[in-house]
């Protein structure tokens, strides 16, 4: 006897950090080749999906909820529409999204929520698509979406390119995340990057470094020199607070200071939980961040609660 699909499903999806992000010069089509390491971290959005004959409808609460659209611009609704179109199903659903991942912060919150929508709708509609199929669909929504379906650690090779899943061991990365009071537009950051980008040859050398680093099976302390983000310099030109924040982290004793994605969150690597609490207190005392949280990785991707 087979069980009926549920009428509601609740999912948890993590944020991400990019321990290394390499960007090539602009191509003729205006896009960029990108190679980046992904790590899923323990800062989570919660998405509940339920049947609603008048849907799709959406409600958003939690951090930065005032910045999140509730209509077809939201990647959650786009993801449900894409999967529905693929399956021939109308997305008559209601989405209840509780945000803990900041918006415009380089932590992948919108893409994470889209991944949760794909996994959740797959369950509600009993469509039984595998992770690889959902990842292929997710790549049409956003470059980061496929990663959040699997989580842990992976290498991304750019738009619609398959992820390289990485083996992981028991090494734990403990991060303190400082979210500046202003966010950054990804488009603006890349426009600034184009003013300072170097040669294709230089990018390929950096890309090789990213691909050959054993991200998942090497201790964080042994990888400090590998932590890098090609978008950090252009981002700090737009928002100098990032440079101030990264220096603050170094002064406070962080093992490493790194901007997340295209900004503006700054990640500070701690030795352990106790060290992380000390760093967090130091960051909060300075008052330059609107939010400071501790998170660790790697963690798994979308999970049903």
Legacy VTK file of the C-alpha trace (Angstrom):
# vtk DataFile Version 3.0
C-alpha trace
ASCII
DATASET POLYDATA
POINTS 305 float
0.000 0.000 0.000
1.497 3.310 -1.025
1.126 6.436 1.125
-0.341 9.649 -0.258
1.949 12.665 -0.658
1.722 15.159 2.240
-0.458 18.282 2.131
2.363 20.345 3.641
6.137 20.126 3.906
8.647 22.169 5.907
12.275 22.411 4.834
15.482 23.839 6.241
18.130 25.222 3.881
21.596 26.568 4.762
23.545 29.644 3.729
26.881 29.280 1.952
30.384 30.655 2.089
32.910 30.617 -0.742
36.367 29.912 0.720
37.755 30.786 -2.686
36.090 32.677 -5.556
37.919 33.250 -8.837
36.563 35.426 -11.642
37.831 35.776 -15.203
37.816 38.934 -17.310
34.556 39.816 -19.092
33.790 37.706 -22.154
32.400 39.032 -25.429
28.869 38.190 -24.243
29.388 40.311 -21.129
29.446 37.347 -18.726
32.432 36.044 -16.746
34.000 32.643 -16.261
33.838 31.785 -12.562
35.421 29.042 -10.476
34.546 28.865 -6.801
34.616 26.624 -3.770
31.326 26.230 -1.885
30.759 25.409 1.760
27.279 25.137 3.291
27.094 26.647 6.779
24.711 26.404 9.736
22.657 29.540 9.155
19.227 28.484 7.935
16.070 29.721 6.238
12.879 27.732 6.860
10.331 27.220 4.065
6.900 25.671 4.566
4.917 24.783 1.432
1.218 23.897 1.558
-1.586 23.314 -0.905
-3.566 26.459 -1.799
-6.128 26.495 -4.654
-5.645 30.259 -4.972
-1.836 30.078 -5.147
0.888 30.688 -5.701
0.888 32.968 -2.656
3.704 33.823 -0.302
4.394 35.284 3.125
7.866 36.231 4.363
8.969 36.940 7.930
12.258 37.205 9.794
15.481 38.966 8.861
15.282 41.427 5.961
11.749 40.251 5.183
10.903 43.799 4.103
13.448 43.425 1.270
12.029 40.175 -0.094
9.375 40.262 -2.859
6.270 38.105 -2.432
5.421 37.799 -6.134
6.855 36.194 -9.282
10.148 38.023 -8.741
10.885 35.742 -5.786
13.063 32.760 -6.666
10.858 30.462 -4.582
7.867 31.130 -6.830
10.087 30.975 -9.924
11.401 27.579 -8.827
7.894 26.213 -8.232
6.752 27.522 -11.630
9.752 25.963 -13.374
9.255 22.551 -11.782
5.519 22.773 -12.374
6.075 23.551 -16.051
8.513 20.627 -16.290
5.902 18.275 -14.796
2.752 19.804 -16.290
1.447 20.856 -12.860
0.014 24.229 -11.851
1.713 25.483 -8.644
-1.425 26.031 -6.523
0.646 26.475 -3.381
1.295 28.772 -0.450
4.861 29.466 0.670
5.689 30.540 4.222
9.327 31.669 4.347
11.152 32.479 7.596
14.396 34.316 6.840
17.553 34.013 8.908
19.950 34.449 5.979
20.467 38.192 5.274
19.582 39.621 1.858
22.160 41.126 -0.537
24.851 39.700 1.717
26.752 37.196 -0.462
25.428 34.207 1.497
23.126 32.835 -1.211
19.817 33.230 0.608
17.628 33.643 -2.479
19.216 30.687 -4.257
18.951 28.596 -1.096
15.232 29.304 -0.853
14.777 28.337 -4.524
16.508 25.020 -3.856
14.196 24.393 -0.898
11.197 25.125 -3.148
12.371 22.588 -5.743
12.879 19.868 -3.144
9.617 20.666 -1.339
7.457 20.795 -4.470
9.025 17.539 -5.640
7.782 15.960 -2.401
4.308 17.572 -2.415
3.694 16.579 -6.022
5.181 13.118 -5.477
7.164 13.582 -8.680
10.120 11.501 -7.454
12.765 13.452 -9.356
16.309 12.704 -8.203
18.784 15.241 -6.858
20.635 15.433 -10.187
17.429 16.292 -12.060
16.520 18.961 -9.513
20.032 20.394 -9.742
19.760 20.614 -13.537
16.478 22.520 -13.197
17.946 24.698 -10.448
20.779 25.818 -12.710
18.189 27.579 -14.876
17.156 29.707 -11.894
20.552 30.699 -10.558
24.169 29.609 -10.548
24.198 28.776 -6.817
20.874 26.905 -6.666
22.188 23.385 -7.464
24.709 23.545 -4.622
22.065 24.042 -1.944
20.346 20.806 -2.924
23.400 18.779 -1.884
25.259 21.123 0.503
28.530 20.185 2.251
31.377 21.274 -0.084
31.685 21.494 -3.855
33.415 23.299 -6.690
31.323 25.424 -9.025
32.416 26.060 -12.598
29.980 28.756 -13.597
26.550 29.144 -15.154
24.814 25.818 -15.973
28.056 23.864 -15.518
27.865 20.709 -13.364
29.118 20.914 -9.799
32.158 18.958 -8.688
31.095 17.301 -5.429
33.923 17.196 -2.909
34.764 14.504 -0.412
34.644 15.830 3.150
36.234 14.621 6.367
35.579 15.560 10.001
37.254 18.975 9.832
34.965 21.704 11.141
35.153 25.311 10.005
33.869 27.828 12.551
32.940 31.243 11.203
31.840 34.556 12.662
29.752 36.440 10.109
29.491 40.213 10.230
26.738 41.716 8.083
27.372 45.401 7.251
24.515 47.874 7.387
24.456 48.161 3.600
24.164 45.420 1.003
25.695 45.289 -2.453
24.260 44.798 -5.915
25.959 41.877 -7.658
25.631 43.704 -10.979
27.383 46.788 -9.578
30.203 44.677 -8.113
30.894 42.978 -11.448
30.833 46.321 -13.248
33.504 47.549 -10.854
35.440 44.280 -11.258
35.586 44.836 -15.014
37.574 48.035 -14.402
40.331 46.178 -12.535
40.250 42.622 -13.954
43.470 41.147 -15.266
44.300 38.710 -18.063
42.688 35.393 -18.933
46.028 33.704 -18.280
46.173 35.079 -14.739
42.616 33.896 -14.116
43.421 30.384 -15.348
46.319 30.197 -12.894
44.007 31.179 -10.021
41.366 28.761 -11.298
43.887 25.907 -11.250
44.676 26.721 -7.615
40.985 26.495 -6.689
40.496 23.194 -8.510
43.596 21.550 -7.027
43.004 22.514 -3.390
41.721 19.684 -1.169
38.968 21.807 0.382
37.018 19.077 2.094
39.820 16.918 3.468
42.342 19.489 4.748
42.261 21.312 8.083
41.097 24.952 7.878
44.350 26.118 9.494
46.304 24.575 6.617
44.238 26.425 4.003
44.514 30.000 5.269
46.673 31.086 2.318
44.103 29.625 -0.110
41.209 31.756 1.146
40.605 34.421 -1.486
37.864 36.342 -3.266
38.496 38.158 -6.560
35.422 40.336 -5.934
36.711 41.722 -2.646
38.681 44.631 -4.130
35.884 45.938 -6.384
33.361 45.515 -3.569
35.431 47.546 -1.145
35.652 50.328 -3.717
31.868 50.532 -3.716
31.485 49.986 0.030
34.653 50.950 1.986
33.036 49.616 5.184
33.998 46.133 3.991
37.699 46.966 4.104
37.291 48.439 7.594
35.442 45.324 8.735
38.025 42.899 7.343
40.835 44.775 9.084
38.822 44.765 12.300
38.581 41.000 12.135
42.324 40.645 11.759
42.911 42.985 14.699
40.467 40.981 16.818
42.472 37.803 16.216
40.586 36.017 13.450
42.622 33.333 11.664
41.419 34.829 8.374
39.075 37.559 7.154
37.166 37.020 3.921
34.330 38.744 2.103
31.469 36.384 1.189
30.471 36.030 -2.470
29.805 39.400 -4.071
29.401 40.962 -0.611
28.739 42.497 1.733
28.998 39.959 4.577
32.476 39.498 6.054
33.456 36.057 7.348
36.054 35.615 10.088
37.544 32.175 10.616
37.826 31.147 14.268
39.869 28.411 15.899
36.868 26.923 17.726
33.538 27.859 19.317
35.136 29.656 22.272
37.343 31.717 19.963
34.269 32.444 17.827
32.347 33.791 20.824
35.265 36.088 21.644
35.402 37.346 18.051
31.646 37.883 18.003
31.782 40.001 21.163
34.612 42.092 19.717
32.672 42.666 16.482
29.488 43.635 18.298
31.325 46.149 20.472
32.552 47.998 17.388
28.980 48.582 16.213
29.754 48.526 12.481
27.612 45.454 11.721
23.842 45.205 11.782
24.102 41.511 12.646
26.885 39.229 13.909
26.332 35.455 14.030
28.372 32.301 14.532
28.013 29.503 11.975
29.966 26.365 11.148
30.406 24.093 8.154
30.240 22.052 6.181
26.601 21.022 6.658
24.159 19.156 4.430
21.899 20.933 1.944
18.098 21.145 1.912
16.595 18.976 4.646
12.986 18.086 5.396
12.028 18.900 8.986
LINES 1 306
305 0 1 2 3 4 5 6 7 8 9 10 11 12 13 14 15 16 17 18 19 20 21 22 23 24 25 26 27 28 29 30 31 32 33 34 35 36 37 38 39 40 41 42 43 44 45 46 47 48 49 50 51 52 53 54 55 56 57 58 59 60 61 62 63 64 65 66 67 68 69 70 71 72 73 74 75 76 77 78 79 80 81 82 83 84 85 86 87 88 89 90 91 92 93 94 95 96 97 98 99 100 101 102 103 104 105 106 107 108 109 110 111 112 113 114 115 116 117 118 119 120 121 122 123 124 125 126 127 128 129 130 131 132 133 134 135 136 137 138 139 140 141 142 143 144 145 146 147 148 149 150 151 152 153 154 155 156 157 158 159 160 161 162 163 164 165 166 167 168 169 170 171 172 173 174 175 176 177 178 179 180 181 182 183 184 185 186 187 188 189 190 191 192 193 194 195 196 197 198 199 200 201 202 203 204 205 206 207 208 209 210 211 212 213 214 215 216 217 218 219 220 221 222 223 224 225 226 227 228 229 230 231 232 233 234 235 236 237 238 239 240 241 242 243 244 245 246 247 248 249 250 251 252 253 254 255 256 257 258 259 260 261 262 263 264 265 266 267 268 269 270 271 272 273 274 275 276 277 278 279 280 281 282 283 284 285 286 287 288 289 290 291 292 293 294 295 296 297 298 299 300 301 302 303 304
